Amino acid sequence: MITASLHPKQILLGILFFLTLFGHAQTANDSLVVLANNQLYKVNKNNGGVSPYVNIINFPGLDPFSLDWSESQNCYYGIEVALGNSLFKISETGLYSTLGSVNVPGHTISVMEGIAFNPQNNQLYISASLNGGPSQGDYCSETLIQVNLATMQGQIIGIFSHATTNALESEADAIEFDEQGGLFYFDCSVNSDSRIFKQDLSFLNPPVLLCQAPYYSMADLTVKDNEIFIARGSGTYIVNKCSVNGGSLQTVNLAPNSIFNGTHLRGITWKPTDCTQQPIASFTALDSTIGYPGLTVHFANSSQNATSFHFQFAPNLSTNTTNVNEIVSATFNLPGVYPVVLTASNGECSDTSMIYITILGPTNEPDSTHENPILPNSFTPNGDGINDEFFLTFPGSTGVHVTILNRWGNRIRELNALHEKWDGKVNDQPVSEGVYFYTYEVSFPNQAQVTGHGFLTLIR
């Protein structure tokens, strides 16, 4: 049996966590694809689980590097080490073949490091240095080049440039496009930081710095679900990630490490796949889902077609198991509404299911003297004169105090009188659609007080 306990600081987080999750959802392909040990592997981007995927046929003597999947061409592209400025492709079934060298008229490619396929225009791009080499102090991939795969001829698109403290700036060591055609690149060089940038493909605007960390070597990067993943390491096998909107780097540890036999991670990409067998997440509570602080609830897993299971009780409290028969439990220590979310995955696809646990406070007990309060769960402040304002009604009450919070837990409005209503604005500006959380304190003539909380959906 696996147990977990929610502590006071996690209560509001647990409530707010509900606001970002709605019901039952299936996710096709939570996996990334990495190149290592003459093989392609799948890596679960959520928990770092690794499984063999495709054996590569005709793998070359020297390890190639960088990897990017092309949905339109139905193959992977990368760079060959032995031939310097040569490209390769790997079919969906694992057949490796060399495409040949890239020719840029009037220039010589000295080093080629990054490769990416743009799904918006179905064109292949590389990052490379031109007309130089280590002896000339030029082995940096500072030029973006579009490659015509029919002729293997390259066209210069732009020059990467950003502020640096290192004279030997590496610029774009790896490049990647997201589904919208946004260009991301990774820069690292000794005695300088490792950084990730987003670059305007027209090169009319300077790059935007998204992530920064102390120097480390890396292999490749890819973009999946608004996160950038960087593969690096030999022996440790670490994948780092950060948001496409910027922020700190986080680590996804790959396990088991021994599966790669000590080889480097050479490349990483994301390949959309249809589920060969869609998981079905399903679980039940073995105890009452409504109770008072200190309530322990046990959960039985009845998921199908899945090999790993992730139970999320709050943003910072979760449990993983690979045993579908494992009984998982959590103890809920303070009043609140807790969504317990199960994600069932088979390494290729995943499915989620949710159960709500309600922990009552002392004043949430039924009170026969204050019946039939009106607690709306939605309103539509669109100016049509129908349900435009939010307010609570408690028959016979003498006073009410309502606090409204947004999804981040910030207090955005208070109602301090029975006649006061909320029109869906803050500082005279309409707030966005979505789910909000509110608490209330109500007074009655006999000096009794009732407190409680609820969820409110704002629809425009």
C-alpha positions in Angstrom: 0.0 0.0 0.0 1.2 3.5 -0.8 0.1 6.4 1.4 0.4 10.1 1.3 -0.7 13.0 3.6 -1.7 16.5 2.7 -0.3 19.2 4.9 -1.8 22.7 5.6 0.4 24.5 3.1 -0.9 22.3 0.3 -4.5 22.9 0.9 -4.9 26.1 -1.2 -2.7 24.5 -3.9 -4.9 21.5 -3.9 -8.0 23.6 -4.4 -6.4 25.7 -7.1 -5.1 22.6 -8.8 -8.8 21.8 -9.6 -9.1 25.0 -11.6 -6.7 23.7 -14.3 -8.2 20.2 -14.7 -11.6 19.3 -16.0 -12.8 15.8 -16.0 -11.4 12.9 -18.0 -8.8 13.5 -20.7 -6.8 11.3 -23.1 -3.3 12.4 -24.3 -1.9 10.8 -27.4 1.8 10.3 -26.9 3.6 11.6 -23.8 6.8 10.2 -25.2 10.0 11.8 -26.6 12.4 9.9 -28.8 16.1 9.8 -28.0 19.0 8.4 -30.1 21.6 6.3 -28.1 23.4 3.0 -28.3 22.6 2.4 -32.0 18.9 2.5 -31.2 15.9 4.8 -30.7 14.3 4.9 -27.3 11.0 6.3 -26.0 11.2 8.6 -22.9 8.1 9.5 -21.0 8.4 13.3 -20.7 6.5 13.3 -17.4 8.4 10.7 -15.3 11.5 9.9 -17.3 10.6 6.3 -17.9 12.6 4.7 -20.8 11.7 1.9 -23.2 13.4 0.5 -26.4 11.6 1.7 -29.5 13.3 1.0 -32.8 16.5 -0.8 -33.7 18.5 1.1 -36.3 19.6 -0.8 -39.4 22.9 0.0 -41.1 24.0 2.2 -38.2 27.4 3.9 -39.1 30.7 3.2 -37.3 30.8 6.7 -35.7 27.8 8.0 -33.8 25.7 10.5 -35.7 24.2 13.2 -33.6 21.1 15.5 -33.5 17.7 14.2 -34.4 14.5 15.7 -35.7 11.3 13.9 -36.8 9.5 15.1 -40.0 5.8 14.2 -40.0 5.4 15.1 -43.7 8.5 13.1 -44.8 7.8 10.3 -42.3 11.4 10.0 -41.2 14.1 11.3 -38.8 16.9 13.7 -39.9 20.3 14.2 -38.3 24.0 15.0 -38.9 26.8 12.5 -39.5 30.0 12.9 -37.5 32.4 11.1 -39.8 31.4 13.1 -42.9 31.4 16.5 -41.2 28.7 18.3 -43.2 26.7 15.3 -44.3 23.1 14.6 -43.4 21.4 11.3 -42.7 17.8 10.0 -42.3 16.2 7.1 -40.4 13.0 5.7 -41.7 10.1 5.0 -39.3 11.1 1.3 -39.3 14.8 2.2 -38.5 16.6 2.0 -41.8 19.6 4.4 -41.7 20.8 6.1 -44.9 23.2 8.9 -45.8 21.8 11.8 -47.8 25.2 13.5 -48.6 26.9 16.8 -48.0 25.2 20.2 -48.0 26.5 22.7 -50.5 26.2 26.4 -49.9 27.1 28.3 -53.1 30.1 30.5 -52.6 30.8 29.2 -49.1 32.4 26.2 -47.3 30.7 24.6 -44.3 33.3 24.0 -41.6 31.1 22.8 -38.8 27.4 21.8 -38.7 25.7 21.2 -35.4 21.9 21.8 -35.4 19.2 20.4 -37.6 15.4 20.9 -37.5 12.4 20.4 -39.7 9.9 23.2 -39.8 6.4 21.8 -39.9 4.9 25.1 -41.1 6.7 25.1 -44.5 8.0 21.5 -44.6 11.6 22.7 -45.0 14.8 21.3 -43.4 17.2 23.8 -41.7 20.7 23.4 -40.2 22.9 25.7 -38.1 26.5 25.8 -39.3 29.7 27.9 -39.5 30.9 29.0 -42.9 34.3 29.7 -44.4 36.4 29.0 -41.4 37.6 26.4 -38.9 39.3 26.0 -35.5 42.6 27.3 -36.8 40.8 30.5 -37.8 39.0 30.7 -34.5 35.7 29.9 -36.2 34.0 26.7 -35.3 30.7 28.2 -34.1 27.3 27.4 -35.7 26.2 31.0 -36.2 24.4 30.7 -39.5 20.9 29.3 -40.2 20.7 27.5 -43.5 17.7 26.1 -45.3 18.4 22.9 -47.2 16.8 21.7 -50.4 16.7 17.9 -49.9 16.3 17.3 -53.6 19.6 19.1 -54.5 21.3 19.2 -51.1 21.9 22.9 -51.7 21.7 25.3 -48.8 20.4 28.9 -48.7 21.5 31.3 -46.0 18.5 32.5 -43.9 20.2 34.6 -41.2 23.0 35.0 -38.7 22.5 34.1 -35.0 23.7 36.8 -32.7 23.4 37.5 -29.0 25.4 39.1 -26.3 28.2 37.0 -24.9 31.1 37.1 -22.5 33.0 34.4 -24.4 35.0 35.2 -27.5 34.5 31.6 -28.8 30.7 31.9 -28.8 29.0 28.7 -30.0 25.7 30.4 -31.0 23.2 27.7 -32.2 24.6 24.3 -31.0 21.1 22.9 -31.6 17.9 24.2 -33.2 14.3 23.2 -33.2 10.9 24.5 -34.5 7.6 24.1 -32.6 4.4 23.2 -34.3 3.7 26.9 -35.1 7.1 27.3 -36.8 8.7 29.2 -33.8 12.5 28.8 -33.9 14.4 27.8 -30.7 18.1 27.4 -30.3 20.6 26.3 -27.6 23.9 27.9 -27.0 26.7 26.7 -24.7 30.5 27.1 -24.7 33.2 26.6 -22.1 33.6 29.6 -19.7 30.1 30.8 -20.6 26.5 30.0 -19.5 24.2 27.5 -21.3 21.3 29.4 -22.7 18.1 28.8 -24.7 16.8 31.5 -27.1 13.8 32.0 -29.3 14.6 33.6 -32.6 12.4 35.4 -35.1 12.8 33.4 -38.4 13.0 36.7 -40.3 16.0 37.7 -38.1 14.6 41.3 -38.0 14.4 41.2 -34.2 17.0 40.1 -31.6 16.6 36.7 -30.0 14.7 36.4 -26.7 16.5 34.6 -23.8 14.2 32.0 -22.3 16.4 29.8 -20.0 19.9 30.2 -18.6 22.1 27.8 -16.5 25.8 27.3 -15.7 27.7 25.7 -18.6 27.2 22.1 -19.4 27.6 20.1 -22.7 24.5 19.0 -24.5 23.4 16.8 -27.4 20.1 18.2 -28.8 16.8 19.8 -28.0 13.1 19.4 -28.9 9.8 21.2 -28.1 6.7 19.4 -26.9 3.6 20.7 -25.1 5.0 24.2 -24.7 8.2 22.9 -23.0 11.7 22.7 -24.4 13.6 19.5 -23.7 17.5 19.3 -23.8 19.2 15.9 -23.9 22.7 15.6 -22.5 25.0 13.3 -20.5 26.9 10.0 -20.6 26.3 7.8 -17.5 23.9 10.3 -15.9 21.5 10.6 -18.8 19.7 13.8 -17.9 17.0 15.6 -19.8 16.4 19.2 -18.8 13.3 21.2 -19.7 12.0 24.7 -19.5 8.9 26.6 -20.7 8.8 28.1 -24.1 7.7 31.3 -22.3 10.9 31.3 -20.2 11.8 30.2 -16.7 14.2 28.0 -14.8 15.5 24.7 -16.0 14.0 21.5 -14.5 15.4 18.0 -14.6 13.8 14.8 -15.9 16.0 11.9 -14.7 16.0 8.9 -17.1 15.7 5.5 -15.7 17.0 2.9 -15.8 20.4 4.4 -16.7 21.9 1.1 -17.6 19.7 0.7 -20.6 22.0 2.9 -22.7 25.2 0.8 -21.9 27.3 3.9 -21.1 26.8 5.6 -24.5 25.9 9.3 -24.9 22.5 10.6 -25.7 23.0 11.7 -29.2 19.7 13.4 -30.1 16.2 14.0 -28.9 13.0 14.8 -30.8 9.2 14.4 -30.6 7.3 12.2 -32.9 3.4 12.3 -32.9 2.1 8.7 -32.9 -1.3 7.2 -32.8 -2.0 4.9 -29.9 -1.7 1.3 -30.8 -3.6 0.6 -27.6 -5.2 3.5 -25.8 -5.0 3.3 -22.0 -8.1 3.7 -20.0 -7.6 5.4 -16.6 -10.1 4.3 -14.0 -10.1 4.2 -10.2 -12.5 4.2 -7.3 -12.5 5.4 -3.7 -12.8 2.6 -1.2 -13.9 5.0 1.6 -16.3 8.0 1.8 -15.2 11.0 -0.3 -16.8 13.4 2.1 -15.6 13.8 5.7 -13.7 15.9 8.2 -10.0 16.8 8.6 -7.9 13.8 9.1 -9.9 11.7 6.6 -7.9 8.9 5.0 -9.2 7.7 1.6 -7.9 4.5 -0.1 -8.1 4.2 -3.9 -8.3 1.1 -6.0 -6.9 1.2 -9.5 -8.9 -0.5 -12.3 -7.1 1.1 -15.3 -6.6 -0.9 -18.5 -3.8 -1.1 -21.1 -1.4 0.8 -18.9 2.0 0.0 -17.4 2.6 3.0 -15.1 0.3 5.1 -12.9 0.7 8.5 -11.4 -1.6 9.7 -8.6 -1.7 13.5 -8.1 -3.1 14.7 -4.8 -1.8 18.3 -4.9 0.8 20.0 -7.1 3.6 19.0 -4.7 2.2 15.7 -3.5 2.0 12.6 -5.8 2.6 8.9 -5.9 3.9 6.7 -8.7 3.4 2.9 -9.1 3.7 0.3 -11.8 1.4 -2.1 -10.1 -2.3 -1.8 -11.1 -3.3 -3.7 -8.0 -1.5 -1.4 -5.6 -3.9 0.3 -3.1 -3.0 4.0 -2.8 -4.2 6.2 0.0 -4.0 9.9 1.0 -4.9 11.7 4.3 -6.6 15.1 3.9 -5.9 17.3 6.9 -7.8 20.6 6.4 -11.2 21.7 4.9 -11.2 22.0 1.1 -12.1 20.3 -2.2 -9.4 18.0 -3.4 -9.2 16.7 -7.0 -7.3 13.3 -7.0 -6.1 12.8 -10.5 -4.9 9.4 -11.9 -2.7 9.4 -15.1 -2.4 5.9 -16.6 0.3 5.5 -19.3 1.6 2.7 -21.5 4.8 4.7 -22.5 3.1 5.8 -25.8 -0.1 7.3 -24.7 -1.9 8.2 -21.5 -5.3 8.8 -20.0 -6.5 10.6 -16.9 -9.4 10.3 -14.5 -10.4 12.3 -11.5 -12.2 11.9 -8.2 -13.1 14.8 -5.8 -12.6 14.6 -2.1 -14.5 17.1 0.1 -13.3 17.9 3.6 -15.9 19.7 5.6 -15.2 22.4 8.2 -17.1 22.6 11.5 -19.7 25.1 10.1 -20.2 23.1 6.9 -22.6 20.8 8.9 -26.2 21.1 7.8 -28.0 23.8 9.8 -31.8 23.4 9.8 -32.3 27.0 10.9 -30.7 28.5 7.8 -32.1 26.5 4.9 -32.2 27.1 1.2 -29.2 29.5 0.6 -28.7 30.4 -3.1 -25.1 29.7 -4.1 -24.8 30.2 -7.9 -21.9 28.3 -9.6 -21.8 30.4 -12.7 -22.7 33.8 -14.2 -22.5 35.6 -17.5 -21.4 39.2 -17.2 -22.0 40.0 -20.9 -24.4 42.9 -20.6 -27.5 41.2 -21.8 -29.3 41.9 -18.5 -29.5 38.1 -17.7 -27.4 36.7 -14.9 -24.9 39.5 -15.3 -23.8 39.7 -11.6 -22.6 37.3 -9.0 -24.0 37.4 -5.4 -25.0 35.0 -2.6 -28.4 34.9 -0.9 -28.9 33.6 2.6 -32.6 33.9 3.8 -32.8 35.7 7.1 -29.1 36.8 7.2 -28.0 40.1 8.6 -24.6 40.4 6.9 -22.3 38.7 4.5 -18.6 38.9 3.6 -17.5 37.2 0.4 -13.9 36.9 -0.9 -13.2 36.0 -4.5 -9.9 34.5 -5.6 -8.5 33.8 -9.1 -6.8 30.5 -10.2 -3.5 31.6 -8.7 -5.0 32.2 -5.2 -4.9 36.0 -5.5 -7.7 38.0 -3.9 -9.4 40.0 -6.6 -12.7 41.2 -5.1 -14.6 41.3 -1.8 -18.3 41.7 -1.2 -19.1 43.3 2.2 -22.8 43.8 2.2 -26.0 41.8 1.4 -26.8 44.1 -1.6 -23.3 44.1 -3.0 -22.7 42.2 -6.3 -19.8 41.4 -8.5 -20.0 42.4 -12.2 -17.0 40.4 -13.3 -14.6 43.3 -13.4 -11.5 44.3 -11.4 -10.4 47.9 -11.5 -13.2 48.5 -14.0 -11.6 45.9 -16.4 -13.3 42.6 -17.3 -11.5 39.6 -16.0 -11.0 36.5 -18.2 -13.4 33.6 -18.5 -12.7 30.6 -16.2 -13.3 29.1 -12.8 -12.9 31.2 -9.7 -12.9 30.2 -6.0 -14.8 32.1 -3.3 -15.2 31.9 0.5 -18.0 33.4 2.6 -18.9 34.4 6.2 -22.6 35.0 6.9 -24.2 36.5 10.1 -27.7 35.8 11.4 -29.9 37.5 14.0 -29.2 34.9 16.7 -25.5 35.8 16.3 -24.9 32.5 14.6 -22.3 32.5 11.8 -22.0 30.3 8.8 -18.8 30.0 6.7 -18.1 28.0 3.6 -16.6 28.1 0.1 -17.4 27.3 -3.5 -16.4 27.4 -7.2 -17.7 30.0 -9.7 -17.5 29.7 -13.5 -17.4 33.1 -15.3 -18.8 32.8 -18.9 -18.9 35.7 -21.3 
